[in-house]
């Protein structure tokens, strides 16, 4: 097949101009075919969103005292309920950066990679190995 338009301008341009979530979608579609998106993609995309929010968080808002920082932040609503946060009136990164989040993030990343590999095997390797063989003449 041909390269997707995002890759046709070169790898460096792809790296710099395409978001991480879009890269996963493009590569996932190419490599995993009909198996994309993988079931693990929902949590993986939440992890990517969290990473983006942390990278772009403005430190000036970190220790806001008056008014108190909002506890109803969109990114906090996307975090799975099993992630335990600190019950304090501080900016969301302080509440969220806990061992519980680290465990979820690690599990999510490992699951996404394994899901990607499984989808690849199912779409490419197993499909090819179970395809009917033609005559050997």
N, CA, C and O atoms as a MOPAC input file, in Angstrom:
PM7 MOZYME 1SCF
protein

 N      0.81600 1    -1.18000 1     0.00000 1
 C      0.00000 1     0.00000 1     0.00000 1
 C      0.86200 1     1.24700 1     0.00000 1
 O      2.07500 1     1.17900 1     0.20000 1
 N      0.25100 1     2.33800 1    -0.21700 1
 C      0.98300 1     3.59900 1    -0.25100 1
 C      1.04700 1     4.22200 1     1.14400 1
 O      0.28800 1     3.86900 1     2.04700 1
 N      1.97500 1     5.15200 1     1.28100 1
 C      2.12400 1     5.84200 1     2.55300 1
 C      0.97200 1     6.81800 1     2.76300 1
 O      0.47300 1     7.41300 1     1.80800 1
 N      0.55100 1     6.97900 1     4.01700 1
 C     -0.48200 1     7.98100 1     4.28500 1
 C      0.08600 1     9.38000 1     4.02200 1
 O      1.30000 1     9.57200 1     4.09300 1
 N     -0.76500 1    10.34600 1     3.72400 1
 C     -0.28700 1    11.69500 1     3.39900 1
 C      0.59600 1    12.30000 1     4.49200 1
 O      1.51500 1    13.06200 1     4.19000 1
 N      0.33100 1    11.97200 1     5.74700 1
 C      1.12000 1    12.53700 1     6.85400 1
 C      2.57600 1    12.09900 1     6.78600 1
 O      3.45800 1    12.81300 1     7.26400 1
 N      2.84100 1    10.93000 1     6.19600 1
 C      4.20800 1    10.42200 1     6.09600 1
 C      4.89300 1    10.80600 1     4.78700 1
 O      6.11100 1    10.68400 1     4.66300 1
 N      4.13100 1    11.25700 1     3.83400 1
 C      4.69900 1    11.54300 1     2.51500 1
 C      5.63800 1    12.74200 1     2.52500 1
 O      6.43800 1    12.89900 1     1.60300 1
 N      5.55900 1    13.58200 1     3.53600 1
 C      6.43700 1    14.75600 1     3.61900 1
 C      7.71600 1    14.48400 1     4.39900 1
 O      8.50400 1    15.39800 1     4.63800 1
 N      7.92300 1    13.24500 1     4.79200 1
 C      9.15600 1    12.86800 1     5.47600 1
 C      8.96100 1    12.58200 1     6.94800 1
 O      8.02400 1    13.07100 1     7.57900 1
 N      9.87000 1    11.77300 1     7.48600 1
 C      9.77300 1    11.33600 1     8.88100 1
 C      9.91800 1    12.49200 1     9.86100 1
 O      9.20100 1    12.54100 1    10.86100 1
 N     10.82400 1    13.41600 1     9.59700 1
 C     11.03500 1    14.54300 1    10.51800 1
 C      9.78300 1    15.41400 1    10.57900 1
 O      9.37000 1    15.83000 1    11.66100 1
 N      9.18700 1    15.68700 1     9.44500 1
 C      7.96000 1    16.47800 1     9.41900 1
 C      6.83900 1    15.74500 1    10.15700 1
 O      6.08600 1    16.35700 1    10.91500 1
 N      6.73400 1    14.44400 1     9.93500 1
 C      5.74100 1    13.62000 1    10.63700 1
 C      5.95200 1    13.70900 1    12.13900 1
 O      4.99500 1    13.88200 1    12.89500 1
 N      7.20000 1    13.59300 1    12.57400 1
 C      7.51800 1    13.64600 1    13.99600 1
 C      7.13200 1    14.98400 1    14.60500 1
 O      6.61500 1    15.02400 1    15.72200 1
 N      7.37000 1    16.06100 1    13.90700 1
 C      7.16400 1    17.39900 1    14.46100 1
 C      5.74000 1    17.91300 1    14.35200 1
 O      5.31800 1    18.71100 1    15.18800 1
 N      4.99100 1    17.48300 1    13.35500 1
 C      3.69500 1    18.11200 1    13.10200 1
 C      2.48400 1    17.25500 1    13.44300 1
 O      1.36000 1    17.75700 1    13.44200 1
 N      2.68100 1    16.00000 1    13.72900 1
 C      1.55000 1    15.10800 1    14.01100 1
 C      1.55800 1    14.76400 1    15.49700 1
 O      2.58600 1    14.37600 1    16.05300 1
 N      0.39300 1    14.91100 1    16.13200 1
 C      0.31300 1    14.62400 1    17.57000 1
 C      0.55500 1    13.13200 1    17.83500 1
 O      0.41900 1    12.29700 1    16.94100 1
 N      0.91300 1    12.82400 1    19.07300 1
 C      1.17700 1    11.43800 1    19.44900 1
 C     -0.05300 1    10.55800 1    19.23700 1
 O      0.06100 1     9.44000 1    18.73500 1
 N     -1.22100 1    11.05600 1    19.61500 1
 C     -2.44400 1    10.26400 1    19.42600 1
 C     -2.70000 1    10.02400 1    17.93700 1
 O     -3.09800 1     8.92700 1    17.54500 1
 N     -2.47200 1    11.04200 1    17.10800 1
 C     -2.66100 1    10.86500 1    15.66500 1
 C     -1.64300 1     9.87600 1    15.09800 1
 O     -1.97200 1     9.09200 1    14.20900 1
 N     -0.41300 1     9.90800 1    15.60500 1
 C      0.60700 1     8.95700 1    15.14300 1
 C      0.16700 1     7.53300 1    15.43200 1
 O      0.27100 1     6.66000 1    14.57000 1
 N     -0.32500 1     7.29300 1    16.64800 1
 C     -0.80400 1     5.96200 1    16.99800 1
 C     -1.92400 1     5.54400 1    16.05100 1
 O     -1.95500 1     4.40300 1    15.59000 1
 N     -2.84100 1     6.46000 1    15.76100 1
 C     -3.94600 1     6.14000 1    14.85900 1
 C     -3.47600 1     5.80400 1    13.45800 1
 O     -3.95700 1     4.84900 1    12.84900 1
 N     -2.53500 1     6.58900 1    12.94300 1
 C     -2.01700 1     6.36600 1    11.59100 1
 C     -1.26100 1     5.04500 1    11.51500 1
 O     -1.52700 1     4.21200 1    10.64900 1
 N     -0.31900 1     4.86600 1    12.43100 1
 C      0.48800 1     3.64800 1    12.42700 1
 C     -0.37900 1     2.44300 1    12.79200 1
 O     -0.22400 1     1.36600 1    12.21500 1
 N     -1.28600 1     2.62400 1    13.74500 1
 C     -2.18400 1     1.52800 1    14.11500 1
 C     -3.02600 1     1.06500 1    12.94400 1
 O     -3.19400 1    -0.13600 1    12.73000 1
 N     -3.55400 1     2.01200 1    12.18600 1
 C     -4.34100 1     1.65600 1    11.01200 1
 C     -3.52700 1     0.92600 1     9.96100 1
 O     -4.01300 1    -0.00900 1     9.32500 1
 N     -2.27500 1     1.36100 1     9.78000 1
 C     -1.40600 1     0.71400 1     8.79400 1
 C     -1.00100 1    -0.69600 1     9.21600 1
 O     -1.05100 1    -1.63500 1     8.42200 1
 N     -0.60500 1    -0.82400 1    10.46200 1
 C     -0.03300 1    -2.08200 1    10.94800 1
 C     -1.10900 1    -3.07600 1    11.39200 1
 O     -0.98200 1    -4.27700 1    11.15500 1
 N     -2.15600 1    -2.58000 1    12.02900 1
 C     -3.16500 1    -3.46800 1    12.60600 1
 C     -4.41000 1    -3.61600 1    11.74200 1
 O     -5.26300 1    -4.45500 1    12.02900 1
 N     -4.52400 1    -2.82300 1    10.70200 1
 C     -5.64400 1    -2.92900 1     9.77400 1
 C     -6.99100 1    -2.90300 1    10.45700 1
 O     -7.30400 1    -1.96600 1    11.19200 1
 N     -7.79000 1    -3.92600 1    10.21800 1
 C     -9.16000 1    -3.97500 1    10.74800 1
 C     -9.20400 1    -4.15000 1    12.26300 1
 O    -10.26200 1    -3.98000 1    12.87000 1
 N     -8.08500 1    -4.48400 1    12.87600 1
 C     -8.04000 1    -4.66300 1    14.33700 1
 C     -7.84100 1    -3.33900 1    15.06800 1
 O     -7.84700 1    -3.31000 1    16.29900 1
 N     -7.66200 1    -2.23400 1    14.32500 1
 C     -7.47500 1    -0.92000 1    14.94500 1
 C     -8.80000 1    -0.17700 1    14.96700 1
 O     -9.51600 1    -0.23100 1    13.96700 1
 N     -9.17500 1     0.51000 1    16.03200 1
 C     -8.39700 1     0.69700 1    17.24700 1
 C     -8.48100 1    -0.52500 1    18.15900 1
 O     -9.48200 1    -1.24200 1    18.18900 1
 N     -7.41500 1    -0.73200 1    18.88500 1
 C     -7.35200 1    -1.84500 1    19.82200 1
 C     -8.22100 1    -1.51800 1    21.04900 1
 O     -8.46400 1    -0.34400 1    21.32700 1
 N     -8.68500 1    -2.52800 1    21.77700 1
 C     -9.51600 1    -2.27000 1    22.96500 1
 C     -8.80200 1    -1.40200 1    24.00900 1
 O     -9.45400 1    -0.66800 1    24.75100 1
 N     -7.49300 1    -1.48100 1    24.06800 1
 C     -6.71600 1    -0.73000 1    25.06500 1
 C     -6.56100 1     0.74500 1    24.70200 1
 O     -6.03300 1     1.52300 1    25.49700 1
 N     -7.01500 1     1.13800 1    23.51300 1
 C     -6.79000 1     2.49200 1    23.02500 1
 C     -7.47800 1     3.55200 1    23.88100 1
 O     -6.94400 1     4.65300 1    24.01800 1
 N     -8.62400 1     3.26700 1    24.45300 1
 C     -9.34400 1     4.26600 1    25.25000 1
 C     -8.47800 1     4.75200 1    26.41000 1
 O     -8.30200 1     5.95800 1    26.58700 1
 N     -7.93700 1     3.82600 1    27.19900 1
 C     -7.06700 1     4.22400 1    28.31700 1
 C     -5.76100 1     4.83000 1    27.81000 1
 O     -5.25400 1     5.78300 1    28.40400 1
 N     -5.21500 1     4.29700 1    26.73200 1
 C     -3.96500 1     4.84700 1    26.19200 1
 C     -4.16100 1     6.28700 1    25.74300 1
 O     -3.28000 1     7.12100 1    25.95100 1
 N     -5.29600 1     6.59200 1    25.13100 1
 C     -5.53000 1     7.97000 1    24.70000 1
 C     -5.71200 1     8.89300 1    25.90100 1
 O     -5.32400 1    10.06000 1    25.84300 1
 N     -6.29200 1     8.39100 1    26.98400 1
 C     -6.39400 1     9.18300 1    28.21900 1
 C     -5.00500 1     9.47400 1    28.77600 1
 O     -4.73600 1    10.58000 1    29.24400 1
 N     -4.12500 1     8.47700 1    28.72300 1
 C     -2.75900 1     8.67100 1    29.20500 1
 C     -2.02600 1     9.70700 1    28.36300 1
 O     -1.29400 1    10.53500 1    28.90300 1
 N     -2.21300 1     9.67200 1    27.06100 1
 C     -1.59000 1    10.66300 1    26.18000 1
 C     -2.13300 1    12.05800 1    26.48900 1
 O     -1.36700 1    13.02000 1    26.54800 1
 N     -3.43600 1    12.17300 1    26.68400 1
 C     -4.02600 1    13.46800 1    27.03100 1
 C     -3.45800 1    13.99300 1    28.34600 1
 O     -3.15300 1    15.18000 1    28.46700 1
 N     -3.31800 1    13.10800 1    29.32600 1
 C     -2.75400 1    13.50200 1    30.61000 1
 C     -1.31800 1    13.98900 1    30.43700 1
 O     -0.93400 1    15.01600 1    30.99700 1
 N     -0.53700 1    13.26000 1    29.67300 1
 C      0.84200 1    13.65800 1    29.39700 1
 C      0.88100 1    15.05600 1    28.77800 1
 O      1.68600 1    15.89800 1    29.17600 1
 N      0.00800 1    15.29000 1    27.80400 1
 C     -0.02900 1    16.60600 1    27.15400 1
 C     -0.39800 1    17.70700 1    28.13300 1
 O      0.20000 1    18.78300 1    28.10900 1
 N     -1.37000 1    17.45300 1    28.98900 1
 C     -1.77200 1    18.45200 1    29.98300 1
 C     -0.63700 1    18.75500 1    30.95900 1
 O     -0.41500 1    19.91200 1    31.31500 1
 N      0.07600 1    17.72500 1    31.39000 1
 C      1.19400 1    17.93400 1    32.31600 1
 C      2.32200 1    18.72600 1    31.65800 1
 O      2.90600 1    19.61300 1    32.28100 1
 N      2.62700 1    18.40800 1    30.40400 1
 C      3.69900 1    19.10400 1    29.69000 1
 C      3.36500 1    20.57700 1    29.52000 1
 O      4.25100 1    21.42600 1    29.61500 1
 N      2.10300 1    20.89000 1    29.27000 1
 C      1.71100 1    22.26500 1    28.99200 1
 C      1.16200 1    23.00900 1    30.20400 1
 O      0.72400 1    24.15300 1    30.08300 1
 N      1.18200 1    22.36700 1    31.37300 1
 C      0.68500 1    23.00100 1    32.58300 1
 C      1.53800 1    24.21400 1    32.91600 1
 O      2.76700 1    24.14500 1    32.89200 1
 N      0.89300 1    25.30600 1    33.22000 1
 C      1.61000 1    26.54600 1    33.55700 1
 C      1.93000 1    26.54600 1    35.03800 1
 O      1.02800 1    26.52700 1    35.87500 1
 N      3.20800 1    26.56800 1    35.36100 1
 C      3.63200 1    26.45700 1    36.75500 1
 C      3.13300 1    27.61300 1    37.61100 1
 O      3.02700 1    27.46300 1    38.82800 1
 N      2.82500 1    28.75500 1    37.01700 1
 C      2.29000 1    29.87300 1    37.78900 1
 C      0.97200 1    29.54400 1    38.45400 1
 O      0.62400 1    30.14500 1    39.47100 1
 N      0.23700 1    28.60400 1    37.90100 1
 C     -1.04300 1    28.19400 1    38.48900 1
 C     -0.86100 1    27.12500 1    39.55800 1
 O     -1.81900 1    26.77100 1    40.24500 1
 N      0.35100 1    26.60700 1    39.70800 1
 C      0.56600 1    25.43700 1    40.55100 1
 C      0.21400 1    25.66700 1    42.01000 1
 O     -0.48900 1    24.85100 1    42.60700 1
 N      0.67900 1    26.74700 1    42.58900 1
 C      0.43000 1    26.98600 1    44.00800 1
 C     -0.46300 1    28.20000 1    44.23200 1
 O     -0.21900 1    29.01100 1    45.12500 1
 N     -1.48200 1    28.31000 1    43.42400 1
 C     -2.44100 1    29.39500 1    43.56400 1
 C     -3.11200 1    29.30200 1    44.93000 1
 O     -3.59700 1    28.24200 1    45.32700 1
 N     -3.13300 1    30.42300 1    45.63900 1
 C     -3.70400 1    30.41200 1    46.98600 1
 C     -5.08200 1    31.05800 1    47.01000 1
 O     -6.01700 1    30.52400 1    47.60800 1
 N     -5.20200 1    32.19700 1    46.36200 1
 C     -6.47600 1    32.90100 1    46.38600 1
 C     -6.79700 1    33.42700 1    45.00300 1
 O     -6.05200 1    34.27700 1    44.51500 1
 N     -7.81900 1    32.99800 1    44.35500 1
 C     -8.77600 1    31.99800 1    44.83200 1
 C     -8.18000 1    30.59800 1    44.76500 1
 O     -7.20300 1    30.35900 1    44.05500 1
 N     -8.76900 1    29.69200 1    45.50000 1
 C     -8.30900 1    28.30200 1    45.50600 1
 C     -8.40700 1    27.73100 1    44.09500 1
 O     -9.30000 1    28.09600 1    43.33000 1
 N     -7.49000 1    26.83700 1    43.76000 1
 C     -7.55900 1    26.23300 1    42.42100 1
 C     -8.83100 1    25.41100 1    42.26500 1
 O     -9.32200 1    24.81800 1    43.22400 1
 N     -9.35300 1    25.38400 1    41.05000 1
 C    -10.55900 1    24.61600 1    40.77000 1
 C    -10.28000 1    23.12700 1    40.92700 1
 O     -9.26800 1    22.62000 1    40.44200 1
 N    -11.17100 1    22.44500 1    41.59900 1
 C    -11.04000 1    20.99900 1    41.74600 1
 C    -11.74500 1    20.28000 1    40.59800 1
 O    -11.55900 1    19.07800 1    40.40700 1
 N    -12.54200 1    21.00400 1    39.84600 1
 C    -13.29200 1    20.41200 1    38.73900 1
 C    -12.56900 1    20.72500 1    37.42800 1
 O    -12.99200 1    21.58800 1    36.65800 1
 N    -11.48300 1    20.01400 1    37.19500 1
 C    -10.66700 1    20.20600 1    35.99800 1
 C    -10.96800 1    19.06000 1    35.04300 1
 O    -11.05700 1    17.90600 1    35.46300 1
 N    -11.12500 1    19.37300 1    33.75900 1
 C    -11.52100 1    18.37700 1    32.76200 1
 C    -10.63300 1    17.12300 1    32.80600 1
 O    -11.14700 1    16.00500 1    32.78100 1
 N     -9.33200 1    17.29700 1    32.87100 1
 C     -8.42800 1    16.13300 1    32.84400 1
 C     -8.68300 1    15.21700 1    34.04100 1
 O     -8.53200 1    14.00000 1    33.93000 1
 N     -9.06200 1    15.78300 1    35.17200 1
 C     -9.32400 1    14.96700 1    36.36100 1
 C    -10.57500 1    14.10500 1    36.16900 1
 O    -10.67100 1    13.01900 1    36.73900 1
 N    -11.52200 1    14.58100 1    35.37700 1
 C    -12.73800 1    13.79500 1    35.12100 1
 C    -12.44600 1    12.61000 1    34.21800 1
 O    -13.21600 1    11.64900 1    34.20200 1
 N    -11.35900 1    12.65300 1    33.46800 1
 C    -11.02600 1    11.57500 1    32.53000 1
 C    -10.19200 1    10.46900 1    33.17900 1
 O    -10.01100 1     9.40700 1    32.58300 1
 N     -9.69000 1    10.69900 1    34.37400 1
 C     -8.84800 1     9.71700 1    35.06200 1
 C     -9.74300 1     8.60500 1    35.61100 1
 O    -10.77400 1     8.89100 1    36.22000 1
 N     -9.36000 1     7.33900 1    35.40400 1
 C    -10.17900 1     6.23500 1    35.92800 1
 C    -10.37500 1     6.33900 1    37.44500 1
 O     -9.50300 1     6.81500 1    38.17100 1
 N    -11.51100 1     5.89400 1    37.88600 1
 C    -11.86900 1     5.98000 1    39.31500 1
 C    -10.89400 1     5.21000 1    40.20600 1
 O    -10.74400 1     5.52900 1    41.38500 1
 N    -10.23800 1     4.20800 1    39.64900 1
 C     -9.32200 1     3.40600 1    40.47900 1
 C     -8.03400 1     4.15000 1    40.81700 1
 O     -7.27900 1     3.71000 1    41.68400 1
 N     -7.77300 1     5.27000 1    40.14500 1
 C     -6.59000 1     6.07600 1    40.45600 1
 C     -6.90600 1     6.93000 1    41.67300 1
 O     -7.82400 1     7.75000 1    41.64700 1
 N     -6.14200 1     6.73200 1    42.73300 1
 C     -6.34600 1     7.48500 1    43.97000 1
 C     -5.61500 1     8.81400 1    43.87600 1
 O     -4.45300 1     8.87200 1    43.47600 1
 N     -6.31400 1     9.88500 1    44.25300 1
 C     -5.71300 1    11.21600 1    44.22800 1
 C     -5.60800 1    11.74100 1    45.65800 1
 O     -6.28900 1    11.26800 1    46.56700 1
 N     -4.74200 1    12.72400 1    45.82600 1
 C     -4.60900 1    13.35000 1    47.14900 1
 C     -5.82700 1    14.22600 1    47.41000 1
 O     -6.20200 1    15.02900 1    46.55500 1
 N     -6.44900 1    14.08700 1    48.57100 1
 C     -7.64100 1    14.88600 1    48.89500 1
 C     -7.25800 1    16.24600 1    49.49000 1
 O     -7.56700 1    16.53700 1    50.64500 1
 N     -6.58700 1    17.06900 1    48.69300 1
 C     -6.15400 1    18.37500 1    49.18800 1
 C     -6.61800 1    19.47100 1    48.23100 1
 O     -6.89500 1    19.21900 1    47.05800 1
 N     -6.69500 1    20.67700 1    48.75300 1
 C     -7.12600 1    21.83100 1    47.97700 1
 C     -5.90700 1    22.47600 1    47.32400 1
 O     -5.46900 1    23.55400 1    47.72300 1
 N     -5.37100 1    21.80100 1    46.31900 1
 C     -4.21500 1    22.30100 1    45.57800 1
 C     -4.42800 1    22.06000 1    44.10200 1
 O     -5.41000 1    21.42800 1    43.71000 1
 N     -3.53700 1    22.54600 1    43.29000 1
 C     -3.65300 1    22.39400 1    41.84200 1
 C     -3.69500 1    20.90500 1    41.46900 1
 O     -3.14400 1    20.05500 1    42.16900 1
 N     -4.35800 1    20.62000 1    40.35800 1
 C     -4.60200 1    19.23200 1    39.97000 1
 C     -3.34400 1    18.38500 1    39.82100 1
 O     -3.40300 1    17.20700 1    40.17400 1
 N     -2.19300 1    18.89000 1    39.32100 1
 C     -1.02500 1    17.98800 1    39.24000 1
 C     -0.59400 1    17.47000 1    40.61000 1
 O     -0.21100 1    16.30700 1    40.74100 1
 N     -0.65500 1    18.32200 1    41.62500 1
 C     -0.26300 1    17.87300 1    42.96400 1
 C     -1.21500 1    16.79000 1    43.46300 1
 O     -0.78200 1    15.82300 1    44.09000 1
 N     -2.48800 1    16.94500 1    43.19300 1
 C     -3.47400 1    15.95000 1    43.62700 1
 C     -3.33700 1    14.65200 1    42.85800 1
 O     -3.58600 1    13.57400 1    43.39800 1
 N     -2.93900 1    14.75300 1    41.58400 1
 C     -2.95800 1    13.59200 1    40.70600 1
 C     -1.66000 1    12.79000 1    40.69400 1
 O     -1.70500 1    11.57400 1    40.51000 1
 N     -0.52500 1    13.41700 1    40.88100 1
 C      0.76400 1    12.72300 1    40.78200 1
 C      0.99800 1    11.87100 1    42.02600 1
 O      1.61700 1    12.31100 1    42.99500 1
 N      0.49500 1    10.66200 1    41.97500 1
 C      0.52900 1     9.73300 1    43.10900 1
 C      1.05200 1     8.37700 1    42.64400 1
 O      1.09900 1     8.11300 1    41.44300 1
 N      1.44300 1     7.51800 1    43.57800 1
 C      1.82300 1     6.15000 1    43.18700 1
 C      0.70600 1     5.43200 1    42.43300 1
 O      0.98100 1     4.64000 1    41.53200 1
 N     -0.53000 1     5.69600 1    42.78500 1
 C     -1.65900 1     5.07800 1    42.11200 1
 C     -1.69500 1     5.46300 1    40.63300 1
 O     -1.94800 1     4.61400 1    39.77800 1
 N     -1.44600 1     6.72400 1    40.33100 1
 C     -1.39800 1     7.16100 1    38.93700 1
 C     -0.24600 1     6.48400 1    38.21000 1
 O     -0.39900 1     6.05400 1    37.06600 1
 N      0.90700 1     6.38800 1    38.86600 1
 C      2.06700 1     5.74800 1    38.23500 1
 C      1.76300 1     4.29300 1    37.88700 1
 O      2.12000 1     3.82300 1    36.80700 1
 N      1.11000 1     3.59000 1    38.79400 1
 C      0.75100 1     2.19000 1    38.52800 1
 C     -0.21400 1     2.10100 1    37.34700 1
 O     -0.04400 1     1.25000 1    36.47400 1
 N     -1.21600 1     2.96600 1    37.31200 1
 C     -2.17100 1     2.96600 1    36.19600 1
 C     -1.46700 1     3.29200 1    34.88400 1
 O     -1.70600 1     2.63800 1    33.86900 1
 N     -0.60400 1     4.30000 1    34.90100 1
 C      0.09600 1     4.70700 1    33.68300 1
 C      0.98300 1     3.57900 1    33.16200 1
 O      1.00900 1     3.31200 1    31.96100 1
 N      1.69900 1     2.92600 1    34.05400 1
 C      2.57100 1     1.82300 1    33.66000 1
 C      1.75100 1     0.67500 1    33.07700 1
 O      2.08800 1     0.13800 1    32.02200 1
 N      0.69300 1     0.30700 1    33.75700 1
 C     -0.18100 1    -0.76900 1    33.27700 1
 C     -0.79300 1    -0.39900 1    31.92400 1
 O     -0.84900 1    -1.22700 1    31.01400 1
 N     -1.24400 1     0.82800 1    31.79900 1
 C     -1.87000 1     1.28400 1    30.55300 1
 C     -0.89100 1     1.22700 1    29.39400 1
 O     -1.23600 1     0.75200 1    28.31200 1
 N      0.32700 1     1.70700 1    29.60800 1
 C      1.33700 1     1.68900 1    28.54300 1
 C      1.67300 1     0.25600 1    28.13900 1
 O      1.73300 1    -0.05800 1    26.95000 1
 N      1.89100 1    -0.60900 1    29.11900 1
 C      2.19300 1    -2.01000 1    28.80600 1
 C      1.03700 1    -2.68400 1    28.07100 1
 O      1.25500 1    -3.42500 1    27.11300 1
 N     -0.17800 1    -2.42900 1    28.51500 1
 C     -1.35200 1    -3.03800 1    27.87800 1
 C     -1.51300 1    -2.54900 1    26.44100 1
 O     -1.85400 1    -3.33400 1    25.55600 1
 N     -1.27200 1    -1.26700 1    26.20200 1
 C     -1.40000 1    -0.72700 1    24.84100 1
 C     -0.37400 1    -1.35500 1    23.91500 1
 O     -0.69500 1    -1.70000 1    22.77800 1
 N      0.84400 1    -1.50500 1    24.38300 1
 C      1.89000 1    -2.11000 1    23.55200 1
 C      1.55800 1    -3.57100 1    23.26200 1
 O      1.69200 1    -4.02400 1    22.12600 1
 N      1.12900 1    -4.30400 1    24.27700 1
 C      0.75500 1    -5.70400 1    24.07100 1
 C     -0.46400 1    -5.82000 1    23.15800 1
 O     -0.51300 1    -6.70000 1    22.29900 1
 N     -1.44000 1    -4.94300 1    23.33700 1
 C     -2.62000 1    -4.95500 1    22.47400 1
 C     -2.25700 1    -4.66300 1    21.03200 1
 O     -2.81300 1    -5.27200 1    20.11700 1
 N     -1.32800 1    -3.73500 1    20.81500 1
 C     -0.85200 1    -3.39100 1    19.48100 1
 C     -0.17900 1    -4.60500 1    18.83600 1
 O     -0.43800 1    -4.92900 1    17.67700 1
 N      0.68600 1    -5.26900 1    19.60300 1
 C      1.38600 1    -6.44800 1    19.07700 1
 C      0.40200 1    -7.57700 1    18.76400 1
 O      0.53900 1    -8.25600 1    17.74700 1
 N     -0.57900 1    -7.77600 1    19.62600 1
 C     -1.58900 1    -8.81900 1    19.40300 1
 C     -2.41000 1    -8.51000 1    18.15600 1
 O     -2.65400 1    -9.39700 1    17.33700 1
 N     -2.83800 1    -7.25800 1    18.00600 1
 C     -3.62100 1    -6.86800 1    16.83000 1
 C     -2.80200 1    -7.05200 1    15.56000 1
 O     -3.33100 1    -7.49000 1    14.53800 1
 N     -1.52600 1    -6.72300 1    15.61800 1
 C     -0.64700 1    -6.91200 1    14.45600 1
 C     -0.58600 1    -8.39900 1    14.08400 1
 O     -0.75400 1    -8.76700 1    12.92200 1
 N     -0.34200 1    -9.24200 1    15.09100 1
 C     -0.26600 1   -10.68100 1    14.83000 1
 C     -1.57000 1   -11.19600 1    14.23400 1
 O     -1.55700 1   -11.95300 1    13.26300 1
 N     -2.68900 1   -10.79100 1    14.81100 1
 C     -3.98200 1   -11.26500 1    14.31800 1
 C     -4.25100 1   -10.78200 1    12.89800 1
 O     -4.76600 1   -11.53500 1    12.07200 1
 N     -3.90900 1    -9.54600 1    12.61600 1
 C     -4.20800 1    -8.96000 1    11.30300 1
 C     -3.23900 1    -9.42900 1    10.23300 1
 O     -3.65200 1    -9.67600 1     9.10000 1
 N     -1.97500 1    -9.55500 1    10.56000 1
 C     -0.96400 1    -9.83000 1     9.54500 1
 C     -0.47700 1   -11.27000 1     9.54100 1
 O     -0.51600 1   -11.93600 1     8.50600 1
 N     -0.02800 1   -11.74500 1    10.66300 1
 C      0.62000 1   -13.04500 1    10.72800 1
 C     -0.39700 1   -14.17600 1    10.68000 1
 O     -0.30800 1   -15.05700 1     9.82500 1
 N     -1.36600 1   -14.15700 1    11.59600 1
 C     -2.33500 1   -15.24700 1    11.66500 1
 C     -3.23800 1   -15.27100 1    10.43700 1
 O     -3.58100 1   -16.34500 1     9.94200 1
 N     -3.62300 1   -14.11000 1     9.94500 1
 C     -4.46500 1   -14.04100 1     8.75000 1
 C     -3.73800 1   -14.64700 1     7.55600 1
 O     -4.33400 1   -15.36800 1     6.75600 1
 N     -2.45000 1   -14.35000 1     7.44400 1
 C     -1.64400 1   -14.87300 1     6.34200 1
 C     -1.42900 1   -16.37300 1     6.47900 1
 O     -1.49500 1   -17.10200 1     5.48900 1
 N     -1.17100 1   -16.83800 1     7.69900 1
 C     -0.87600 1   -18.26100 1     7.88900 1
 C     -2.12400 1   -19.13000 1     7.75100 1
 O     -2.00000 1   -20.33000 1     7.50400 1
 N     -3.31500 1   -18.56600 1     7.90200 1
 C     -4.54000 1   -19.36000 1     7.77400 1
 C     -5.19100 1   -19.18500 1     6.40800 1
 O     -6.21600 1   -19.80500 1     6.12400 1
 N     -4.60900 1   -18.35100 1     5.56700 1
 C     -5.16000 1   -18.15700 1     4.22100 1
 C     -5.01200 1   -19.44200 1     3.42100 1
 O     -4.02000 1   -20.15800 1     3.56200 1
 N     -6.00700 1   -19.73400 1     2.57600 1
 C     -5.89800 1   -20.95700 1     1.75800 1
 C     -4.67500 1   -20.88200 1     0.85000 1
 O     -4.36700 1   -19.83300 1     0.28500 1
 N     -4.00000 1   -21.98800 1     0.72300 1
 C     -2.80100 1   -22.05900 1    -0.12600 1
 C     -3.20900 1   -22.45400 1    -1.53400 1
 O     -4.09400 1   -23.28400 1    -1.73700 1
 N     -2.55500 1   -21.85200 1    -2.47900 1
 C     -2.80700 1   -22.17700 1    -3.87800 1
 C     -2.07500 1   -23.43900 1    -4.26600 1
 O     -1.32000 1   -23.98300 1    -3.46000 1
 N     -2.27700 1   -23.91900 1    -5.47900 1
 C     -1.56200 1   -25.12700 1    -5.93900 1
 C     -0.07800 1   -24.84700 1    -6.04300 1
 O      0.33100 1   -23.72300 1    -6.33700 1
 N      0.70400 1   -25.83700 1    -5.81000 1
 C      2.16000 1   -25.70000 1    -5.82800 1
 C      2.76900 1   -26.04500 1    -7.19400 1
 O      3.88600 1   -26.55800 1    -7.26000 1
 N      2.06600 1   -25.77500 1    -8.24500 1
 C      2.58000 1   -26.12000 1    -9.57600 1
 C      3.42700 1   -25.03600 1   -10.16500 1
 O      3.92800 1   -25.18100 1   -11.28000 1

